[in-house]
Amino acid sequence: MPGGHPARLSKAALTPYPLSLSPYLCLPYFWQNSPAVQDHEFKDFVNRVKLAASIEDVVRTRVGTLKRAGRLYQACCPFHDEKTPSFKVDPERGTWRCYGACAEGGDVISFIQKTDNSEFVEALKTAASFAGVPIPEGGFGKKKREDTDRFKPLYDVLGRAEKLYRRKLIAPEGAAARHYLTDRGLSPEVCEIFGVGWAPSGGSPLLDTATQAGIDASLLEQAGLVRTREERSFDFFYNRIVIPIRDEKGRTVGFGARCLPADSSSGPKYVNTPETPLFHKGRLIYGYDLALPTLRREKRLVLVEGYTDVIAAHQAGFRTVCAVLGTATTTDHATLVRKCGVRRVTLVFDGDEAGARATQRALIGLLPLGIEIDVAPPPAGKDPADLCGERDGKAFGELLDAPMAWLDFLIGRLEGLAGRELSDAVDDLFMVVREVKTPVHRASLLTSVAKGLGIPADDIRAQYDELTRRRQVRTPQPSSGGEPRPAAPRPSSGGGPGAFFPAGPVDFMEAGGDPSGDDYEPAFTVPRATAGRNIGQAASGRDRLQAAQERNEVLAWRQLVGALLADNGLVSRYLDPAGDDFFVNCPEPTLVTVVQVIRSLYFEGPDDLDLDAEAVVRALPEDLDDKLPERLEALADNGVASDLAADSLRFIQKLDHLRAVSDVRKRLSCAETSDERDALLVELTDALRAQSQIV
């Protein structure tokens, strides 16, 4: 492997650091505690991975500032803030160590564990993938086999569906689809490689074929292939070109479907498989499985927006091109990028405003990797697929050969703005800059922003510091004798493209703070009045508590509605067609109206309706703010709609149960008879049990 020195590795390279450094970093710990690592075959595999995975190359994928310093490599430690490099990598021993505040060290696998926050086996697989060492078939451990067995029926039906769609494409009924693909310059050979197929418009051929084979419709529905409405099941995809979406191992986990141009007025252009146990848009990169061998060799990833762009690029010989699935880059995407060891990512999104916003969202997810990132926007009116078809792909190659720095791209978007509009846009830019982890690099970027906008550097720095102060995650002080509580994110009042929102509402049951501070967020349970506070002060604290609870409860409801708009696959999970669901308790009438519209469009509208903010606006009453659906959708427009919905609902349920417990306790304190008290005690026990079951 380039940069590797297996011949120079000493015996020390195979010797882990003592347990006293950090037990979870040490290999013997896992040999003793993982059933997957009890045999000699596994130990041999670990040794081969450590020999093949050049530690300096692996570290450099996560620490871009790593530089040679004599026999060693050094950089500022990635695990704590420092100005003087104290992080050392020894390529001959295959080890790393921080000689600063961390005082930790280990080998290549422990480094991946710590940076990726992963378990030993997952880190081992990442290192093996980076080094090109094949992983033994069957994986490691009992849990892996159980997971594979549990999802095997889903993989099987998805594979069957891919084959059926392929047959339909090459059949006479797929003639129009084949003609469109040919017009786009896609050959039958490349379509076969990517598994492109056709879902006919008549009947439900997939459901019929599966039923004849004895496959239950519920399994197809679980895989996102069939939808059931009013006790009638039918194919989810029809009258569309169907493109398999595969995971990093090449297994089909879902589909993307595109309508033909002649049918574009009857529904959305693209429809994806809804969220399933296997299909999560925020965890998949389209084309990654086919690009992986080339990515490991060339160390450069090119990200585009569409399926057709990826297929056309691979046909033209650009084998490192992949796409995210219409969502912002997530930590799962970043993990995939880490695994393949790329050192450079080029973003080639459309040159319109939507493409520019997509570029900005992608930067937020990728910049923490510390690798080189640049931007190559296509000319106006062109997309990557068009350029790949020009001059045998030379037009696309020329675009990739002349990218621009990502910061220059973002600054260029601000040209012509002034006043409040410029200030808001600069805040959006800062939300990207703040993802750069190295303080010196961040300061350099802020200086470049000031120079590019012609604004004094002190003013730029002051606005950045103010934004950071507003967005920072406060870490409460630990209670006496206890561990620090997890930080609670502050609720955001911002909105619009690029605005930052927490992954869930502030949980006041985990929050604390200094009541005398401007940013005080009281805990959910009001503390007893202490010496020196009078009754008026305590009452004021309760009022502030009540107001804070109400604000965050509304925020939770808004995030939940936003998640439904961002991911329509969640609608059937959270909404009942008849309206018999928990939204009847929503305290904000406008949100109830939006939910009623979503429910109506989803359960009663056309099957291929693109249920987004724009569709909801068209169905809203005229007296409602038509910008509300867009603001709600923006709350979940970062690829984590499913998790956000679950967190928001859990927060709402916690509040409801706490109120229920409080109400029972109040009634218990006023009970006049023993029978009444006994009944209320039973009710209180049930309420406390229900409260404890919310995880």
ABEGO torsion letter per residue (X at the ends): XBGBBAAABBAAAABBBBAAABAAABAAAAAAABAAAABAAAAAAAAAAAAABBAAAAAAAABAABBBBEABBBBBBAABBBABBABBBBAAAGBBBBABAAGBBEBAAAAAAAAAGBBAAAAAAAAAAAAGBBBBBGEBEAAAAAAAAAAAAAAAAAAAAAAAAAAAAABAAAAAAAAAAAAAGBBAAAAAAAGBBBBBABEBAAAAAAAAAGBBAAAAAAAGABBBBGGBBBBABBGBBBBBBBBAAGBBABBBBBBBAAAAAAEBABBBBBBBAABBAAABBBGAAAAAAAAAAAGBBBBBABAAAAAAAAAAGBAABBBBBGBBBBAAAAAAAAAAGBABBBBBBBABAAAAAAAAAAAAAAAAAGBBBBBBBBBBGBBAAAAAABGGGAAAAAAAABBBBAAAAAAAAABGBBEAAAAAAAAAAAAAAAABABAAAAAAAAAAAAAAAGBBAAAAAAAAAAAAAAABBBBBBBBBGBBBBBBBBBBBABBEBGBBBBABBBBAAABBEBAABAABBBBABBBBBBBGBBAAAAAAAAAAAAAAAAAAAAAAAAAAAAAAAABAAAAAAABBAAGBBAAAABABAAAAAAAAAAAAAAAABBAABBBBAAAAAAABBAABBAAAAAAAAAAABAGAAAAAAAAAAAAAAAAAAAAAAAAAAAAAAABABAAAAAAAAAAAAAAAAAAAABX
